[in-house]
Structures are given as C-alpha cells and as structure tokens.
Amino acid sequence: MRVYSIVKTDKGRTKMKQHSKWNLDKYKQNLRVDNESVYSYDTRVAHINHLDKTITPLGWWSVTTSKHINYVAGEYGYTLNKT
C-alpha cells in the first residue's frame, strides 16, 4: 500500500508526495493508517489533514486508542488537535 499526501511547495503550489511514514513500527496488529484516517481496532478514530499537518480525534477514546492516535501524530510530526 502506498500513501500519498498533498503538500505545499516553497512557491505556494500543492503537489502529491508519497508519504514515508505509512509503515508504522508499533501497534501493527491493532493500528492502521490510510491517507486520511487513523483506525484503531478497525474503527476510524481520527482524521489526518496533511495540508495543516494536524490529526483530529473523532471523539473521546480509551487509553489504548488515545495512545494509537498520539503515536501516529508523533511519527508523522503532526500537531494533535484536542477535541
């Protein structure tokens, strides 16, 4: 699976870029990420915005699911929007 994101260039244009962080080392069994979302135990739990470099949880989650979301935000170097 290849994951692409939309990024802004120095000149303010946007382009597609293959994302280098799609293969996560931890939580392989219960954590999945596609180009727009974070999934924990097959449930969509957060939205990824590559333009703003943010991850927004889609509600309140258990400690384990929160760890999954925080882990993805850390690996991507994105800001986590608290809801």
N, CA, C and O atoms as a Maestro MAE file, in Angstrom:
{
 s_m_m2io_version
 :::
 2.0.0
}

f_m_ct {
 s_m_title
 :::
 protein
 m_atom[332] {
  # First column is atom index #
  i_m_mmod_type
  r_m_x_coord
  r_m_y_coord
  r_m_z_coord
  i_m_residue_number
  s_m_chain_name
  s_m_pdb_residue_name
  s_m_pdb_atom_name
  i_m_atomic_number
  :::
  1 25 0.832 -1.172 0.000 1 A "MET " " N  " 7
  2 3 0.000 0.000 0.000 1 A "MET " " CA " 6
  3 2 0.879 1.239 0.000 1 A "MET " " C  " 6
  4 15 1.822 1.340 0.784 1 A "MET " " O  " 8
  5 25 0.572 2.167 -0.869 2 A "ARG " " N  " 7
  6 3 1.275 3.438 -0.903 2 A "ARG " " CA " 6
  7 2 0.332 4.528 -0.425 2 A "ARG " " C  " 6
  8 15 -0.834 4.575 -0.815 2 A "ARG " " O  " 8
  9 25 0.850 5.399 0.419 3 A "VAL " " N  " 7
  10 3 0.058 6.504 0.931 3 A "VAL " " CA " 6
  11 2 0.667 7.790 0.422 3 A "VAL " " C  " 6
  12 15 1.877 8.000 0.513 3 A "VAL " " O  " 8
  13 25 -0.187 8.654 -0.119 4 A "TYR " " N  " 7
  14 3 0.252 9.933 -0.644 4 A "TYR " " CA " 6
  15 2 -0.389 11.057 0.140 4 A "TYR " " C  " 6
  16 15 -1.501 10.921 0.649 4 A "TYR " " O  " 8
  17 25 0.310 12.153 0.231 5 A "SER " " N  " 7
  18 3 -0.259 13.332 0.866 5 A "SER " " CA " 6
  19 2 -0.102 14.520 -0.070 5 A "SER " " C  " 6
  20 15 0.711 14.505 -0.994 5 A "SER " " O  " 8
  21 25 -0.888 15.532 0.187 6 A "ILE " " N  " 7
  22 3 -0.798 16.764 -0.576 6 A "ILE " " CA " 6
  23 2 0.041 17.729 0.244 6 A "ILE " " C  " 6
  24 15 -0.283 18.006 1.399 6 A "ILE " " O  " 8
  25 25 1.107 18.241 -0.335 7 A "VAL " " N  " 7
  26 3 2.000 19.151 0.378 7 A "VAL " " CA " 6
  27 2 2.143 20.448 -0.399 7 A "VAL " " C  " 6
  28 15 1.982 20.482 -1.619 7 A "VAL " " O  " 8
  29 25 2.448 21.506 0.324 8 A "LYS " " N  " 7
  30 3 2.686 22.794 -0.316 8 A "LYS " " CA " 6
  31 2 4.168 22.931 -0.620 8 A "LYS " " C  " 6
  32 15 5.016 22.571 0.196 8 A "LYS " " O  " 8
  33 25 4.477 23.458 -1.810 9 A "THR " " N  " 7
  34 3 5.864 23.711 -2.182 9 A "THR " " CA " 6
  35 2 6.274 25.084 -1.662 9 A "THR " " C  " 6
  36 15 5.447 25.827 -1.133 9 A "THR " " O  " 8
  37 25 7.556 25.416 -1.813 10 A "ASP " " N  " 7
  38 3 8.049 26.725 -1.384 10 A "ASP " " CA " 6
  39 2 7.361 27.862 -2.126 10 A "ASP " " C  " 6
  40 15 7.269 28.976 -1.612 10 A "ASP " " O  " 8
  41 25 6.883 27.585 -3.324 11 A "LYS " " N  " 7
  42 3 6.241 28.611 -4.137 11 A "LYS " " CA " 6
  43 2 4.730 28.688 -3.905 11 A "LYS " " C  " 6
  44 15 4.034 29.396 -4.633 11 A "LYS " " O  " 8
  45 25 4.215 27.972 -2.905 12 A "GLY " " N  " 7
  46 3 2.801 28.033 -2.575 12 A "GLY " " CA " 6
  47 2 1.921 27.102 -3.378 12 A "GLY " " C  " 6
  48 15 0.702 27.110 -3.204 12 A "GLY " " O  " 8
  49 25 2.494 26.309 -4.242 13 A "ARG " " N  " 7
  50 3 1.712 25.339 -5.013 13 A "ARG " " CA " 6
  51 2 1.542 24.062 -4.200 13 A "ARG " " C  " 6
  52 15 2.236 23.847 -3.206 13 A "ARG " " O  " 8
  53 25 0.616 23.224 -4.632 14 A "THR " " N  " 7
  54 3 0.441 21.932 -3.978 14 A "THR " " CA " 6
  55 2 0.873 20.823 -4.924 14 A "THR " " C  " 6
  56 15 0.775 20.946 -6.145 14 A "THR " " O  " 8
  57 25 1.351 19.739 -4.330 15 A "LYS " " N  " 7
  58 3 1.748 18.578 -5.129 15 A "LYS " " CA " 6
  59 2 1.539 17.317 -4.306 15 A "LYS " " C  " 6
  60 15 1.455 17.377 -3.079 15 A "LYS " " O  " 8
  61 25 1.455 16.177 -4.981 16 A "MET " " N  " 7
  62 3 1.320 14.886 -4.322 16 A "MET " " CA " 6
  63 2 2.712 14.378 -3.956 16 A "MET " " C  " 6
  64 15 3.653 14.488 -4.741 16 A "MET " " O  " 8
  65 25 2.826 13.826 -2.763 17 A "LYS " " N  " 7
  66 3 4.098 13.287 -2.299 17 A "LYS " " CA " 6
  67 2 3.840 11.953 -1.626 17 A "LYS " " C  " 6
  68 15 2.923 11.825 -0.815 17 A "LYS " " O  " 8
  69 25 4.650 10.960 -1.964 18 A "GLN " " N  " 7
  70 3 4.487 9.672 -1.293 18 A "GLN " " CA " 6
  71 2 4.904 9.833 0.155 18 A "GLN " " C  " 6
  72 15 5.980 10.354 0.444 18 A "GLN " " O  " 8
  73 25 4.059 9.388 1.056 19 A "HIS " " N  " 7
  74 3 4.319 9.562 2.476 19 A "HIS " " CA " 6
  75 2 5.277 8.498 2.952 19 A "HIS " " C  " 6
  76 15 5.101 7.317 2.653 19 A "HIS " " O  " 8
  77 25 6.282 8.903 3.686 20 A "SER " " N  " 7
  78 3 7.310 7.967 4.124 20 A "SER " " CA " 6
  79 2 6.995 7.306 5.459 20 A "SER " " C  " 6
  80 15 7.703 6.379 5.853 20 A "SER " " O  " 8
  81 25 5.971 7.741 6.160 21 A "LYS " " N  " 7
  82 3 5.687 7.219 7.493 21 A "LYS " " CA " 6
  83 2 4.532 6.238 7.542 21 A "LYS " " C  " 6
  84 15 4.041 5.928 8.627 21 A "LYS " " O  " 8
  85 25 4.084 5.740 6.398 22 A "TRP " " N  " 7
  86 3 2.907 4.883 6.411 22 A "TRP " " CA " 6
  87 2 3.167 3.538 7.051 22 A "TRP " " C  " 6
  88 15 2.225 2.876 7.487 22 A "TRP " " O  " 8
  89 25 4.412 3.115 7.121 23 A "ASN " " N  " 7
  90 3 4.741 1.830 7.727 23 A "ASN " " CA " 6
  91 2 5.160 2.063 9.174 23 A "ASN " " C  " 6
  92 15 6.323 2.366 9.441 23 A "ASN " " O  " 8
  93 25 4.233 1.925 10.098 24 A "LEU " " N  " 7
  94 3 4.488 2.205 11.499 24 A "LEU " " CA " 6
  95 2 5.057 0.980 12.192 24 A "LEU " " C  " 6
  96 15 4.649 -0.148 11.915 24 A "LEU " " O  " 8
  97 25 6.012 1.210 13.104 25 A "ASP " " N  " 7
  98 3 6.696 0.103 13.760 25 A "ASP " " CA " 6
  99 2 5.924 -0.494 14.934 25 A "ASP " " C  " 6
  100 15 6.000 -1.698 15.178 25 A "ASP " " O  " 8
  101 25 5.179 0.342 15.662 26 A "LYS " " N  " 7
  102 3 4.462 -0.139 16.849 26 A "LYS " " CA " 6
  103 2 2.985 -0.388 16.539 26 A "LYS " " C  " 6
  104 15 2.450 0.118 15.553 26 A "LYS " " O  " 8
  105 25 2.354 -1.158 17.380 27 A "TYR " " N  " 7
  106 3 0.915 -1.395 17.331 27 A "TYR " " CA " 6
  107 2 0.455 -1.963 15.992 27 A "TYR " " C  " 6
  108 15 -0.657 -1.663 15.556 27 A "TYR " " O  " 8
  109 25 1.269 -2.765 15.336 28 A "LYS " " N  " 7
  110 3 0.960 -3.259 13.984 28 A "LYS " " CA " 6
  111 2 -0.351 -4.033 13.915 28 A "LYS " " C  " 6
  112 15 -1.053 -3.973 12.906 28 A "LYS " " O  " 8
  113 25 -0.680 -4.747 14.963 29 A "GLN " " N  " 7
  114 3 -1.853 -5.615 14.918 29 A "GLN " " CA " 6
  115 2 -3.165 -4.831 15.006 29 A "GLN " " C  " 6
  116 15 -4.156 -5.221 14.389 29 A "GLN " " O  " 8
  117 25 -3.183 -3.733 15.763 30 A "ASN " " N  " 7
  118 3 -4.442 -3.044 16.028 30 A "ASN " " CA " 6
  119 2 -4.493 -1.608 15.518 30 A "ASN " " C  " 6
  120 15 -5.483 -0.914 15.748 30 A "ASN " " O  " 8
  121 25 -3.460 -1.153 14.838 31 A "LEU " " N  " 7
  122 3 -3.401 0.222 14.352 31 A "LEU " " CA " 6
  123 2 -3.203 0.219 12.844 31 A "LEU " " C  " 6
  124 15 -2.334 -0.472 12.313 31 A "LEU " " O  " 8
  125 25 -4.036 1.015 12.164 32 A "ARG " " N  " 7
  126 3 -3.930 1.127 10.705 32 A "ARG " " CA " 6
  127 2 -4.133 2.588 10.344 32 A "ARG " " C  " 6
  128 15 -4.930 3.294 10.961 32 A "ARG " " O  " 8
  129 25 -3.394 3.026 9.329 33 A "VAL " " N  " 7
  130 3 -3.479 4.408 8.865 33 A "VAL " " CA " 6
  131 2 -3.612 4.398 7.354 33 A "VAL " " C  " 6
  132 15 -2.875 3.695 6.663 33 A "VAL " " O  " 8
  133 25 -4.560 5.186 6.836 34 A "ASP " " N  " 7
  134 3 -4.600 5.411 5.397 34 A "ASP " " CA " 6
  135 2 -4.315 6.892 5.159 34 A "ASP " " C  " 6
  136 15 -3.885 7.587 6.080 34 A "ASP " " O  " 8
  137 25 -4.541 7.377 3.970 35 A "ASN " " N  " 7
  138 3 -4.160 8.748 3.638 35 A "ASN " " CA " 6
  139 2 -4.942 9.795 4.415 35 A "ASN " " C  " 6
  140 15 -4.464 10.920 4.565 35 A "ASN " " O  " 8
  141 25 -6.135 9.461 4.916 36 A "GLU " " N  " 7
  142 3 -6.974 10.457 5.581 36 A "GLU " " CA " 6
  143 2 -7.344 10.130 7.018 36 A "GLU " " C  " 6
  144 15 -7.854 10.997 7.727 36 A "GLU " " O  " 8
  145 25 -7.103 8.902 7.468 37 A "SER " " N  " 7
  146 3 -7.646 8.495 8.765 37 A "SER " " CA " 6
  147 2 -6.716 7.586 9.546 37 A "SER " " C  " 6
  148 15 -5.831 6.933 8.994 37 A "SER " " O  " 8
  149 25 -6.951 7.567 10.861 38 A "VAL " " N  " 7
  150 3 -6.309 6.626 11.764 38 A "VAL " " CA " 6
  151 2 -7.390 5.649 12.217 38 A "VAL " " C  " 6
  152 15 -8.488 6.064 12.588 38 A "VAL " " O  " 8
  153 25 -7.081 4.352 12.186 39 A "TYR " " N  " 7
  154 3 -8.018 3.317 12.605 39 A "TYR " " CA " 6
  155 2 -7.409 2.551 13.766 39 A "TYR " " C  " 6
  156 15 -6.248 2.144 13.714 39 A "TYR " " O  " 8
  157 25 -8.195 2.360 14.809 40 A "SER " " N  " 7
  158 3 -7.791 1.558 15.947 40 A "SER " " CA " 6
  159 2 -8.809 0.439 16.086 40 A "SER " " C  " 6
  160 15 -10.006 0.693 16.218 40 A "SER " " O  " 8
  161 25 -8.334 -0.797 16.056 41 A "TYR " " N  " 7
  162 3 -9.235 -1.950 16.123 41 A "TYR " " CA " 6
  163 2 -10.347 -1.839 15.074 41 A "TYR " " C  " 6
  164 15 -11.511 -2.097 15.381 41 A "TYR " " O  " 8
  165 25 -10.004 -1.463 13.856 42 A "ASP " " N  " 7
  166 3 -10.928 -1.351 12.717 42 A "ASP " " CA " 6
  167 2 -11.971 -0.248 12.860 42 A "ASP " " C  " 6
  168 15 -12.930 -0.209 12.089 42 A "ASP " " O  " 8
  169 25 -11.807 0.640 13.824 43 A "THR " " N  " 7
  170 3 -12.711 1.773 14.000 43 A "THR " " CA " 6
  171 2 -11.970 3.051 13.614 43 A "THR " " C  " 6
  172 15 -10.847 3.280 14.063 43 A "THR " " O  " 8
  173 25 -12.597 3.877 12.785 44 A "ARG " " N  " 7
  174 3 -11.995 5.154 12.395 44 A "ARG " " CA " 6
  175 2 -12.038 6.079 13.607 44 A "ARG " " C  " 6
  176 15 -13.115 6.408 14.105 44 A "ARG " " O  " 8
  177 25 -10.858 6.501 14.084 45 A "VAL " " N  " 7
  178 3 -10.795 7.260 15.331 45 A "VAL " " CA " 6
  179 2 -10.228 8.666 15.177 45 A "VAL " " C  " 6
  180 15 -10.354 9.475 16.097 45 A "VAL " " O  " 8
  181 25 -9.608 8.982 14.040 46 A "ALA " " N  " 7
  182 3 -9.039 10.314 13.860 46 A "ALA " " CA " 6
  183 2 -8.911 10.642 12.380 46 A "ALA " " C  " 6
  184 15 -8.764 9.761 11.532 46 A "ALA " " O  " 8
  185 25 -8.974 11.947 12.096 47 A "HIS " " N  " 7
  186 3 -8.813 12.454 10.728 47 A "HIS " " CA " 6
  187 2 -7.422 13.059 10.596 47 A "HIS " " C  " 6
  188 15 -6.956 13.757 11.497 47 A "HIS " " O  " 8
  189 25 -6.757 12.789 9.467 48 A "ILE " " N  " 7
  190 3 -5.434 13.342 9.188 48 A "ILE " " CA " 6
  191 2 -5.576 14.442 8.140 48 A "ILE " " C  " 6
  192 15 -6.153 14.219 7.076 48 A "ILE " " O  " 8
  193 25 -5.050 15.626 8.440 49 A "ASN " " N  " 7
  194 3 -5.036 16.735 7.494 49 A "ASN " " CA " 6
  195 2 -3.576 17.004 7.145 49 A "ASN " " C  " 6
  196 15 -2.834 17.573 7.947 49 A "ASN " " O  " 8
  197 25 -3.166 16.593 5.945 50 A "HIS " " N  " 7
  198 3 -1.768 16.731 5.548 50 A "HIS " " CA " 6
  199 2 -1.394 18.169 5.215 50 A "HIS " " C  " 6
  200 15 -0.234 18.549 5.371 50 A "HIS " " O  " 8
  201 25 -2.337 18.969 4.765 51 A "LEU " " N  " 7
  202 3 -2.028 20.370 4.456 51 A "LEU " " CA " 6
  203 2 -1.703 21.161 5.721 51 A "LEU " " C  " 6
  204 15 -0.746 21.934 5.749 51 A "LEU " " O  " 8
  205 25 -2.509 20.960 6.771 52 A "ASP " " N  " 7
  206 3 -2.286 21.657 8.040 52 A "ASP " " CA " 6
  207 2 -1.329 20.909 8.955 52 A "ASP " " C  " 6
  208 15 -0.887 21.445 9.972 52 A "ASP " " O  " 8
  209 25 -1.008 19.666 8.593 53 A "LYS " " N  " 7
  210 3 -0.168 18.788 9.412 53 A "LYS " " CA " 6
  211 2 -0.761 18.624 10.809 53 A "LYS " " C  " 6
  212 15 -0.099 18.829 11.826 53 A "LYS " " O  " 8
  213 25 -2.048 18.243 10.811 54 A "THR " " N  " 7
  214 3 -2.752 18.020 12.071 54 A "THR " " CA " 6
  215 2 -3.480 16.678 12.041 54 A "THR " " C  " 6
  216 15 -3.805 16.146 10.980 54 A "THR " " O  " 8
  217 25 -3.723 16.156 13.225 55 A "ILE " " N  " 7
  218 3 -4.547 14.962 13.396 55 A "ILE " " CA " 6
  219 2 -5.625 15.323 14.412 55 A "ILE " " C  " 6
  220 15 -5.328 15.808 15.503 55 A "ILE " " O  " 8
  221 25 -6.884 15.080 14.040 56 A "THR " " N  " 7
  222 3 -8.017 15.430 14.890 56 A "THR " " CA " 6
  223 2 -8.768 14.165 15.296 56 A "THR " " C  " 6
  224 15 -9.334 13.482 14.443 56 A "THR " " O  " 8
  225 25 -8.778 13.844 16.603 57 A "PRO " " N  " 7
  226 3 -9.564 12.703 17.065 57 A "PRO " " CA " 6
  227 2 -11.050 12.925 16.780 57 A "PRO " " C  " 6
  228 15 -11.535 14.056 16.819 57 A "PRO " " O  " 8
  229 25 -11.758 11.849 16.498 58 A "LEU " " N  " 7
  230 3 -13.184 11.919 16.181 58 A "LEU " " CA " 6
  231 2 -14.027 11.547 17.394 58 A "LEU " " C  " 6
  232 15 -14.983 10.782 17.270 58 A "LEU " " O  " 8
  233 25 -13.691 12.070 18.544 59 A "GLY " " N  " 7
  234 3 -14.438 11.808 19.767 59 A "GLY " " CA " 6
  235 2 -13.504 11.475 20.913 59 A "GLY " " C  " 6
  236 15 -12.291 11.666 20.829 59 A "GLY " " O  " 8
  237 25 -14.097 10.973 21.985 60 A "TRP " " N  " 7
  238 3 -13.326 10.564 23.157 60 A "TRP " " CA " 6
  239 2 -13.079 9.063 23.071 60 A "TRP " " C  " 6
  240 15 -13.983 8.296 22.740 60 A "TRP " " O  " 8
  241 25 -11.835 8.643 23.376 61 A "TRP " " N  " 7
  242 3 -11.457 7.246 23.194 61 A "TRP " " CA " 6
  243 2 -10.786 6.683 24.436 61 A "TRP " " C  " 6
  244 15 -10.408 7.420 25.347 61 A "TRP " " O  " 8
  245 25 -10.647 5.365 24.455 62 A "SER " " N  " 7
  246 3 -9.983 4.675 25.560 62 A "SER " " CA " 6
  247 2 -8.505 5.072 25.603 62 A "SER " " C  " 6
  248 15 -7.989 5.710 24.685 62 A "SER " " O  " 8
  249 25 -7.844 4.681 26.688 63 A "VAL " " N  " 7
  250 3 -6.421 4.980 26.843 63 A "VAL " " CA " 6
  251 2 -5.621 4.366 25.696 63 A "VAL " " C  " 6
  252 15 -4.745 5.025 25.134 63 A "VAL " " O  " 8
  253 25 -5.907 3.122 25.344 64 A "THR " " N  " 7
  254 3 -5.173 2.443 24.272 64 A "THR " " CA " 6
  255 2 -5.369 3.137 22.936 64 A "THR " " C  " 6
  256 15 -4.398 3.356 22.212 64 A "THR " " O  " 8
  257 25 -6.592 3.485 22.595 65 A "THR " " N  " 7
  258 3 -6.861 4.163 21.332 65 A "THR " " CA " 6
  259 2 -6.214 5.539 21.324 65 A "THR " " C  " 6
  260 15 -5.704 5.971 20.290 65 A "THR " " O  " 8
  261 25 -6.224 6.233 22.447 66 A "SER " " N  " 7
  262 3 -5.544 7.529 22.537 66 A "SER " " CA " 6
  263 2 -4.044 7.374 22.309 66 A "SER " " C  " 6
  264 15 -3.419 8.230 21.681 66 A "SER " " O  " 8
  265 25 -3.465 6.288 22.814 67 A "LYS " " N  " 7
  266 3 -2.048 6.008 22.561 67 A "LYS " " CA " 6
  267 2 -1.797 5.812 21.072 67 A "LYS " " C  " 6
  268 15 -0.789 6.283 20.546 67 A "LYS " " O  " 8
  269 25 -2.705 5.122 20.389 68 A "HIS " " N  " 7
  270 3 -2.572 4.911 18.948 68 A "HIS " " CA " 6
  271 2 -2.560 6.255 18.218 68 A "HIS " " C  " 6
  272 15 -1.702 6.495 17.369 68 A "HIS " " O  " 8
  273 25 -3.507 7.126 18.546 69 A "ILE " " N  " 7
  274 3 -3.602 8.429 17.880 69 A "ILE " " CA " 6
  275 2 -2.358 9.269 18.172 69 A "ILE " " C  " 6
  276 15 -1.789 9.873 17.263 69 A "ILE " " O  " 8
  277 25 -1.941 9.308 19.428 70 A "ASN " " N  " 7
  278 3 -0.744 10.070 19.797 70 A "ASN " " CA " 6
  279 2 0.504 9.528 19.114 70 A "ASN " " C  " 6
  280 15 1.380 10.297 18.719 70 A "ASN " " O  " 8
  281 25 0.588 8.217 18.974 71 A "TYR " " N  " 7
  282 3 1.727 7.595 18.315 71 A "TYR " " CA " 6
  283 2 1.812 8.019 16.851 71 A "TYR " " C  " 6
  284 15 2.890 8.363 16.365 71 A "TYR " " O  " 8
  285 25 0.687 7.995 16.150 72 A "VAL " " N  " 7
  286 3 0.669 8.403 14.747 72 A "VAL " " CA " 6
  287 2 1.066 9.876 14.617 72 A "VAL " " C  " 6
  288 15 1.866 10.229 13.750 72 A "VAL " " O  " 8
  289 25 0.511 10.728 15.471 73 A "ALA " " N  " 7
  290 3 0.857 12.152 15.435 73 A "ALA " " CA " 6
  291 2 2.358 12.340 15.642 73 A "ALA " " C  " 6
  292 15 2.983 13.147 14.953 73 A "ALA " " O  " 8
  293 25 2.928 11.616 16.567 74 A "GLY " " N  " 7
  294 3 4.368 11.709 16.823 74 A "GLY " " CA " 6
  295 2 5.202 11.216 15.660 74 A "GLY " " C  " 6
  296 15 6.200 11.843 15.304 74 A "GLY " " O  " 8
  297 25 4.808 10.096 15.059 75 A "GLU " " N  " 7
  298 3 5.547 9.543 13.930 75 A "GLU " " CA " 6
  299 2 5.499 10.464 12.709 75 A "GLU " " C  " 6
  300 15 6.489 10.606 11.992 75 A "GLU " " O  " 8
  301 25 4.363 11.077 12.482 76 A "TYR " " N  " 7
  302 3 4.205 11.978 11.343 76 A "TYR " " CA " 6
  303 2 4.787 13.356 11.624 76 A "TYR " " C  " 6
  304 15 5.055 14.112 10.691 76 A "TYR " " O  " 8
  305 25 4.989 13.696 12.900 77 A "GLY " " N  " 7
  306 3 5.434 15.027 13.259 77 A "GLY " " CA " 6
  307 2 4.313 16.055 13.124 77 A "GLY " " C  " 6
  308 15 4.566 17.231 12.864 77 A "GLY " " O  " 8
  309 25 3.066 15.597 13.305 78 A "TYR " " N  " 7
  310 3 1.884 16.455 13.149 78 A "TYR " " CA " 6
  311 2 1.394 16.888 14.534 78 A "TYR " " C  " 6
  312 15 1.659 16.241 15.547 78 A "TYR " " O  " 8
  313 25 0.675 17.999 14.534 79 A "THR " " N  " 7
  314 3 0.056 18.508 15.752 79 A "THR " " CA " 6
  315 2 -1.245 17.759 15.999 79 A "THR " " C  " 6
  316 15 -2.015 17.499 15.074 79 A "THR " " O  " 8
  317 25 -1.476 17.419 17.258 80 A "LEU " " N  " 7
  318 3 -2.708 16.734 17.633 80 A "LEU " " CA " 6
  319 2 -3.700 17.773 18.120 80 A "LEU " " C  " 6
  320 15 -3.444 18.470 19.102 80 A "LEU " " O  " 8
  321 25 -4.841 17.881 17.430 81 A "ASN " " N  " 7
  322 3 -5.913 18.783 17.836 81 A "ASN " " CA " 6
  323 2 -6.740 18.099 18.896 81 A "ASN " " C  " 6
  324 15 -7.340 17.055 18.641 81 A "ASN " " O  " 8
  325 25 -6.778 18.669 20.070 82 A "LYS " " N  " 7
  326 3 -7.606 18.122 21.158 82 A "LYS " " CA " 6
  327 2 -9.039 18.571 20.939 82 A "LYS " " C  " 6
  328 15 -9.297 19.741 20.658 82 A "LYS " " O  " 8
  329 25 -9.972 17.633 21.068 83 A "THR " " N  " 7
  330 3 -11.392 17.978 20.877 83 A "THR " " CA " 6
  331 2 -12.055 18.286 22.186 83 A "THR " " C  " 6
  332 15 -13.246 18.596 22.217 83 A "THR " " O  " 8
  :::
 }
 m_bond[331] {
  # First column is bond index #
  i_m_from
  i_m_to
  i_m_order
  :::
  1 1 2 1
  2 2 3 1
  3 3 4 2
  4 3 5 1
  5 5 6 1
  6 6 7 1
  7 7 8 2
  8 7 9 1
  9 9 10 1
  10 10 11 1
  11 11 12 2
  12 11 13 1
  13 13 14 1
  14 14 15 1
  15 15 16 2
  16 15 17 1
  17 17 18 1
  18 18 19 1
  19 19 20 2
  20 19 21 1
  21 21 22 1
  22 22 23 1
  23 23 24 2
  24 23 25 1
  25 25 26 1
  26 26 27 1
  27 27 28 2
  28 27 29 1
  29 29 30 1
  30 30 31 1
  31 31 32 2
  32 31 33 1
  33 33 34 1
  34 34 35 1
  35 35 36 2
  36 35 37 1
  37 37 38 1
  38 38 39 1
  39 39 40 2
  40 39 41 1
  41 41 42 1
  42 42 43 1
  43 43 44 2
  44 43 45 1
  45 45 46 1
  46 46 47 1
  47 47 48 2
  48 47 49 1
  49 49 50 1
  50 50 51 1
  51 51 52 2
  52 51 53 1
  53 53 54 1
  54 54 55 1
  55 55 56 2
  56 55 57 1
  57 57 58 1
  58 58 59 1
  59 59 60 2
  60 59 61 1
  61 61 62 1
  62 62 63 1
  63 63 64 2
  64 63 65 1
  65 65 66 1
  66 66 67 1
  67 67 68 2
  68 67 69 1
  69 69 70 1
  70 70 71 1
  71 71 72 2
  72 71 73 1
  73 73 74 1
  74 74 75 1
  75 75 76 2
  76 75 77 1
  77 77 78 1
  78 78 79 1
  79 79 80 2
  80 79 81 1
  81 81 82 1
  82 82 83 1
  83 83 84 2
  84 83 85 1
  85 85 86 1
  86 86 87 1
  87 87 88 2
  88 87 89 1
  89 89 90 1
  90 90 91 1
  91 91 92 2
  92 91 93 1
  93 93 94 1
  94 94 95 1
  95 95 96 2
  96 95 97 1
  97 97 98 1
  98 98 99 1
  99 99 100 2
  100 99 101 1
  101 101 102 1
  102 102 103 1
  103 103 104 2
  104 103 105 1
  105 105 106 1
  106 106 107 1
  107 107 108 2
  108 107 109 1
  109 109 110 1
  110 110 111 1
  111 111 112 2
  112 111 113 1
  113 113 114 1
  114 114 115 1
  115 115 116 2
  116 115 117 1
  117 117 118 1
  118 118 119 1
  119 119 120 2
  120 119 121 1
  121 121 122 1
  122 122 123 1
  123 123 124 2
  124 123 125 1
  125 125 126 1
  126 126 127 1
  127 127 128 2
  128 127 129 1
  129 129 130 1
  130 130 131 1
  131 131 132 2
  132 131 133 1
  133 133 134 1
  134 134 135 1
  135 135 136 2
  136 135 137 1
  137 137 138 1
  138 138 139 1
  139 139 140 2
  140 139 141 1
  141 141 142 1
  142 142 143 1
  143 143 144 2
  144 143 145 1
  145 145 146 1
  146 146 147 1
  147 147 148 2
  148 147 149 1
  149 149 150 1
  150 150 151 1
  151 151 152 2
  152 151 153 1
  153 153 154 1
  154 154 155 1
  155 155 156 2
  156 155 157 1
  157 157 158 1
  158 158 159 1
  159 159 160 2
  160 159 161 1
  161 161 162 1
  162 162 163 1
  163 163 164 2
  164 163 165 1
  165 165 166 1
  166 166 167 1
  167 167 168 2
  168 167 169 1
  169 169 170 1
  170 170 171 1
  171 171 172 2
  172 171 173 1
  173 173 174 1
  174 174 175 1
  175 175 176 2
  176 175 177 1
  177 177 178 1
  178 178 179 1
  179 179 180 2
  180 179 181 1
  181 181 182 1
  182 182 183 1
  183 183 184 2
  184 183 185 1
  185 185 186 1
  186 186 187 1
  187 187 188 2
  188 187 189 1
  189 189 190 1
  190 190 191 1
  191 191 192 2
  192 191 193 1
  193 193 194 1
  194 194 195 1
  195 195 196 2
  196 195 197 1
  197 197 198 1
  198 198 199 1
  199 199 200 2
  200 199 201 1
  201 201 202 1
  202 202 203 1
  203 203 204 2
  204 203 205 1
  205 205 206 1
  206 206 207 1
  207 207 208 2
  208 207 209 1
  209 209 210 1
  210 210 211 1
  211 211 212 2
  212 211 213 1
  213 213 214 1
  214 214 215 1
  215 215 216 2
  216 215 217 1
  217 217 218 1
  218 218 219 1
  219 219 220 2
  220 219 221 1
  221 221 222 1
  222 222 223 1
  223 223 224 2
  224 223 225 1
  225 225 226 1
  226 226 227 1
  227 227 228 2
  228 227 229 1
  229 229 230 1
  230 230 231 1
  231 231 232 2
  232 231 233 1
  233 233 234 1
  234 234 235 1
  235 235 236 2
  236 235 237 1
  237 237 238 1
  238 238 239 1
  239 239 240 2
  240 239 241 1
  241 241 242 1
  242 242 243 1
  243 243 244 2
  244 243 245 1
  245 245 246 1
  246 246 247 1
  247 247 248 2
  248 247 249 1
  249 249 250 1
  250 250 251 1
  251 251 252 2
  252 251 253 1
  253 253 254 1
  254 254 255 1
  255 255 256 2
  256 255 257 1
  257 257 258 1
  258 258 259 1
  259 259 260 2
  260 259 261 1
  261 261 262 1
  262 262 263 1
  263 263 264 2
  264 263 265 1
  265 265 266 1
  266 266 267 1
  267 267 268 2
  268 267 269 1
  269 269 270 1
  270 270 271 1
  271 271 272 2
  272 271 273 1
  273 273 274 1
  274 274 275 1
  275 275 276 2
  276 275 277 1
  277 277 278 1
  278 278 279 1
  279 279 280 2
  280 279 281 1
  281 281 282 1
  282 282 283 1
  283 283 284 2
  284 283 285 1
  285 285 286 1
  286 286 287 1
  287 287 288 2
  288 287 289 1
  289 289 290 1
  290 290 291 1
  291 291 292 2
  292 291 293 1
  293 293 294 1
  294 294 295 1
  295 295 296 2
  296 295 297 1
  297 297 298 1
  298 298 299 1
  299 299 300 2
  300 299 301 1
  301 301 302 1
  302 302 303 1
  303 303 304 2
  304 303 305 1
  305 305 306 1
  306 306 307 1
  307 307 308 2
  308 307 309 1
  309 309 310 1
  310 310 311 1
  311 311 312 2
  312 311 313 1
  313 313 314 1
  314 314 315 1
  315 315 316 2
  316 315 317 1
  317 317 318 1
  318 318 319 1
  319 319 320 2
  320 319 321 1
  321 321 322 1
  322 322 323 1
  323 323 324 2
  324 323 325 1
  325 325 326 1
  326 326 327 1
  327 327 328 2
  328 327 329 1
  329 329 330 1
  330 330 331 1
  331 331 332 2
  :::
 }
}
